[in-house]
Amino acid sequence: MWVSRSASSLALAALCLGLVPGSAHAEEEEPTTTPASSFGHRMAQGRFFLQSGQARQALAEFEAAALLPEGQAAAELHEQIARTRYSLGELAGAVEAAKTAAALSPRLDPEFAEFHDFLTSRFGKVLIIGGTAAGATRPAPATPLLDPELKRAFEAARQRMSELEDGSTSIYLPVGSYRVGAHIVEVVAKGVTRMDLRPSVESSGSGVYGERKSEDKARTRRPARSPAPKKASPVVAPPPPSGGLMIQTGGAGFAQQGNAGASARFLVGAQLGVANERLLLDAALLLGVTRGERLRGASGAPPAGQVGVRLEIAAAFPAGPIALGPLLAWSFAGAGAAAALLPDGYAGPAAYLVQGPELGVRIAGAKPGAAVQPVLALYAFASESSPVGARSAGDAKPHLTAGGGFDVGVRVR
């Protein structure tokens, strides 16, 4: 009996000894899921979804991986999040993820570094206020967005604004100028630009909205107080008139008493410029040579000299490298042929009083502050020649001369 009990005890002991290692082995081989294997699985799943064109599912895997300890310090993961969010039109998340990746990596991959610079230099953070107010305005680029990527990002931001909830929110917009109602708002890459979409702001006369350079300034902002009364704008005195010396010479062609003729003249005088030289007043001495009146009993008329004055008023409007404008002038001159040039037996008048208007265009160089300014004038004219000392009623009849001409010269300050 003792033997059988001993044998039973030995068998039980052997069984126990055999079970203990077996249990330990079973515990060692029990499958476990460590954080490392979970992070790798999430990354692999995210890449698979991304390659399959399922960006939303890929983002969910990457965001889950970012919650793990390994993910919080993995620059590559945040690079993937930045690219995926950008492809989904989530610009704010893409910018934040790109900044996180740059902070985690001492040296970015060149391709991602270019993408990081694109996100952080071509887009600016904008604080939207009153986006859900009744009649809220919507920003529009002051100049067209020609880059397809920037245009796509702007359209996504506008869609985001249409889905805003009550209160303020932040979005990212391409850097540049935007028209908000009657105002122009400048979005910059650094800092936060404030954009108030409430319709009441449109008539506030506040002009361009300010930019907050840091959150610290917002926290230390002083309490609001009543606005100070606006100061009256100082009266800006108009610029003083400017003077100059005008020297011009030119020629003209005309019709007179059924005959064609030509003339030449020389002008020297003073010019006064007022209203920042937008209006010009000239007074000049006129010296010229023209065709004398048709002579009675002669086949032609000899040359006649002219001495007189010419008064001109002209406008000057900048047009690129030149300034041009209309001109109106009036000339008064005495004209007469020398006795030696008159044909034998001539008994008609030899002297005339010539006067009449000129209408044309004045073209001048527009270089600011130039000491010498070139001038060209093109004009049409009509003048009346009244004989002086006529011996008969027929000779005393005035004659009309009409034609056109040009003057070239300089204005010396």
ABEGO torsion letter per residue (X at the ends): XAAAAAAAAAAAAAAAAAAAAAAAAAAAABBBBBAAAAAAAAAAAAAAAAAAGBAAAAAAAAAAAAABAAAAABAAAAAAAAAAAAAAGBAAAAAAAAAAAAAABABBBAAAAAAAAAAAAABBBBBBBGAABBGBBBBBBABBBABAAAAAAAAAAAAAAAABBBEBBBBBBBBEBBBBEABBBBBBABEBBBBBABAAAAAAGAEBBBBBABAAAAAABBBBBBBBBBBBBBBBBBBBBBBBBBBBBBBBBBBBGGBBBBBBBBBBBBBBBBGGGABBBBBBBBBBBBBBBBBBGBABBBBBBBBBBBBBBBBBBBBEABBBEBBBBBBBBBBBBBAAABBBGBABBABBBBBEBBBBBBBBBABBGBABBBBBBBBBBBBBBBBBGBABAAAABBBBBBBBBBBBBBBBX
